[in-house]
């Protein structure tokens, strides 16, 4: 089910349906809050929040919205927190590194 969530979210993002993609990632995060994970499964909240933040960043840059960089930075910080709170798994370091990289880019763009 996580793979299908990712596939659909990326489809929306890559077809420039930014608002639909943003709504999709927000709904995915809500679903993970009530989900029970089996042994060996990890909480995908961090990755979902990261791609949601990336969606917000791309949408903000494409539309030149005034407060979108601030919103994107807040979403990236939240994604980093969620990734940090999850148990260790192979992609945790990658998600945290990407969050840090994009947070630095956003702060640079903010001036």
N, C-alpha and C positions, 0 to 999 in steps of 0.2 A: 504494500500500500504506500510506503514512503517513496518508492521508485516512481509510481504513478503520480504522486503529488509533485515530485520534482520535475517529471516529464511535462506535466501540464503547466506548471509555473514557468518553466523555461520556454515552452511554446508560446505562452502569452507574452513573455518578455521579449523574445526574439522576433515576434511579429508586431512589435511596437504597440501592444495593447497594455500600456503601463498601468493604467488605473485598474484594469481587470487583474493584472498580475499582482499589484499591491494588495487588492482585496483577497486574492487567492492565498498569498503568503500569510496575511493576517488571520484568515480562517484556518489555515493549517496550524498556526501557532495555538489558536484556541483549542483545536482538536487534540493537540499533544498534551495540554494541561490536564485533561481528564483521562488520558490513555494509560493503561497499565502495560508495562513492558515485560516481556518474557526474559528469562535469563539469556544473556548473550546479546540482547538487543540494546541499543543505545538510544538516548533521547535525541531526536532530530531537531529540537527547538533551536539550538545554536545555528546549524546550517540553514534552516528555514528562515530564521531571523536575518542571517547574513544575506541571503539572496533577496529577501524583502528590502533590506537596506540598500543593496546594490540597485534594485529596481527603482527605489526612491531617488537615488543619486543620479542614475541615467535619465530618469524622467525630469528631474530638476535641472540638469544640465541641458537637456534638449529643449525645455520650455523657458529657460532662463527665469525661473520663479525666484522671487526675492528671498524667501526663508527656507528654500529647499536644501541648501547646504547644511544649515543648522539642524533641520529635521533629519537629514541623512546621517549626520554625525551622531545624533542622539540614538538613531536606530542601530548604527554600527556599534556604539557603546553597549547597547542592550544585547546585541548579538554576541559580543565578546563576553559579557557577563553570563549569558545563557550557556555559551560554550565552556566557560570556565567552571560553571556549576555542574556540568555533566560528568559522568564517570569517564575514565580514560578509554580512548579508542583511537584507531589509526588516524582518523581525520581531524581529531581535536586540535592538534598543533597546527595543521594546515588552516583550519577555519580561524583560529586565533591569529595566525600570522597574516592572513588576508584582511582580517578586521583591522589589525594594526596598520598595515600598509595603506588601506583605504582611508582610515582615520587621518593618517598623516597627509595624504593627498587632499582630503577635504579641508583640513586646517590650513594647508598651503594655499588652496584656492580662496579661502576666506581672507587671507592676507594677514 
